[in-house]
Amino acid sequence: MERTLVKMEKVSHLVGNAFVKLFHTLALFAIGGAIFWAGAEKYMGMAAKGHFSIDDILLLFIYLELGAMVGIYFKTAKLPVRFLIYISITALTRVMIGMLTASHKAELGVLIACGAIFTLTLSTLVIRYGSYKMPLDTGLEELSDHMPVAKKKDVKND
C-alpha cells in the first residue's frame, strides 16, 4: 500500500511538472508573439507616417529589450532584473523627451524623470557590481558582467 502511494506521488509530480513546463512554454510563446505583433504594428504605423521620431525609435528599443528578456527567460528560466531596469530607463527617457518636445521648457516633471533615471542607473551599477563580486553560475557567460576565470592547471616542478 505504501509503495503504491509513493509511486502515485512520483507520477503526480512528473505529470504536474510536465504541465507547469508546458504552461511556461506556451505562455512565453504567447508573450513573445504579443511583443512581436505590437512591435510590428507600431513599426508599420511609423513607416506609414513616412518618418521616425526619436520617440518612435526609443519605443522600438523597448520592444527589443522585452523580446530579449523573453528569450533569456525562455533559455534560462531566470528573469534578468537589469533588462527591466533598462526598459524603465528607456521608457522614462521617452517620457522626458515627450515633455520637452511638448513644452520646450524644462519643468519639474523633467527633473523628476532625470532623478528617476539616475536612481535606476545607480541600481544597475549596484547589480552589476554585485554580480561581478558574487557571480551566480547561470551557465550563460553572455549574461555575466565579468570574464570567466580560467581554471588553474596543476603545474609540476621538474
C-alpha positions in Angstrom: 0.0 0.0 0.0 2.8 2.4 1.0 4.7 1.6 -2.2 1.6 2.4 -4.3 1.3 5.8 -2.6 4.9 6.6 -3.2 4.6 5.6 -6.9 1.4 7.7 -7.2 3.2 10.7 -5.6 6.1 10.4 -8.1 3.8 10.1 -11.0 1.8 13.1 -9.9 5.0 15.1 -9.5 6.1 14.1 -13.0 2.7 15.0 -14.5 2.5 18.3 -12.5 6.0 19.3 -13.6 5.1 18.5 -17.2 2.0 20.7 -17.1 4.0 23.5 -15.5 6.7 23.2 -18.2 4.0 23.2 -20.9 2.2 26.2 -19.5 5.6 28.0 -19.1 6.5 27.4 -22.7 3.1 28.3 -24.1 2.9 31.5 -22.0 6.4 32.5 -23.2 5.4 31.9 -26.8 2.2 34.0 -26.3 4.1 36.8 -24.7 6.8 36.7 -27.4 4.2 36.7 -30.1 2.4 39.7 -28.5 5.6 41.6 -28.3 6.4 40.8 -31.9 2.9 41.7 -33.0 2.9 45.0 -31.1 6.3 46.0 -32.4 5.4 45.1 -36.0 2.2 47.1 -35.7 4.0 50.1 -34.3 6.7 49.9 -36.9 4.1 49.7 -39.8 2.4 52.8 -38.3 5.7 54.6 -38.2 6.5 53.6 -41.7 3.1 54.8 -42.9 3.8 58.2 -41.4 6.9 58.4 -43.6 9.3 59.4 -40.8 10.5 58.2 -37.5 10.9 60.4 -34.4 13.3 59.8 -31.5 10.3 58.8 -29.5 9.4 56.1 -32.1 13.0 54.7 -32.1 13.0 54.5 -28.3 9.7 52.6 -28.4 11.3 50.1 -30.8 14.2 49.7 -28.3 11.6 48.9 -25.6 10.2 46.2 -27.8 13.7 44.9 -28.5 14.5 44.7 -24.8 11.2 43.0 -24.0 11.9 40.4 -26.7 15.4 39.8 -25.4 14.1 39.4 -21.9 11.6 36.8 -23.1 14.4 35.0 -25.0 16.7 34.9 -22.0 13.8 33.8 -19.7 13.0 31.0 -22.2 16.6 29.7 -22.3 17.4 30.0 -18.6 14.1 30.3 -16.7 15.7 33.3 -14.9 14.5 36.8 -15.3 17.4 39.3 -15.6 16.4 42.3 -13.5 18.8 44.5 -15.4 16.7 44.2 -18.5 13.6 45.5 -16.6 15.8 48.4 -15.4 17.0 49.1 -19.0 13.3 49.1 -20.2 12.4 51.5 -17.4 15.2 53.9 -18.3 14.2 53.9 -21.9 10.6 54.5 -21.0 11.5 57.4 -18.7 13.7 58.8 -21.5 10.7 58.7 -23.8 8.5 60.4 -21.3 11.2 63.1 -20.7 11.6 63.7 -24.5 7.8 63.9 -24.8 7.7 66.5 -22.1 10.5 68.6 -23.6 9.0 68.4 -27.2 5.5 69.4 -25.9 6.5 72.4 -23.9 10.1 73.2 -25.0 10.8 74.1 -21.4 12.5 72.2 -18.6 9.8 71.7 -15.9 9.6 69.8 -12.6 8.5 66.7 -14.4 11.7 66.6 -16.4 13.8 67.0 -13.2 11.8 64.1 -11.6 12.3 61.9 -14.7 16.1 62.7 -14.6 16.2 61.8 -10.9 14.4 58.5 -11.6 16.8 57.7 -14.5 19.8 58.5 -12.2 18.4 56.2 -9.5 17.8 53.4 -11.9 21.3 53.8 -13.3 22.7 53.6 -9.7 20.7 50.4 -9.1 22.2 48.9 -12.3 25.6 49.8 -11.1 24.9 48.1 -7.8 23.5 45.0 -9.5 26.5 44.8 -11.9 29.0 45.2 -9.1 27.2 42.6 -7.0 27.2 40.1 -9.9 30.9 40.8 -10.5 31.9 40.3 -6.9 29.4 37.4 -6.2 28.7 35.7 -9.6 26.0 33.1 -10.0 26.5 30.1 -12.1 24.0 30.7 -14.8 25.6 28.7 -17.5 25.4 31.7 -19.8 28.5 33.7 -19.9 26.9 36.4 -22.1 24.8 37.4 -19.1 27.7 37.8 -16.8 29.4 41.1 -16.1 32.9 39.6 -15.9 35.2 37.3 -17.8 35.2 33.7 -16.7 38.2 32.9 -14.6 40.3 30.2 -16.2 40.9 27.2 -14.0 44.5 26.8 -12.8 46.3 23.7 -14.2 48.4 21.6 -11.9 52.0 22.6 -12.6 54.6 20.1 -11.7 58.1 21.3 -10.9 60.6 19.2 -12.7 
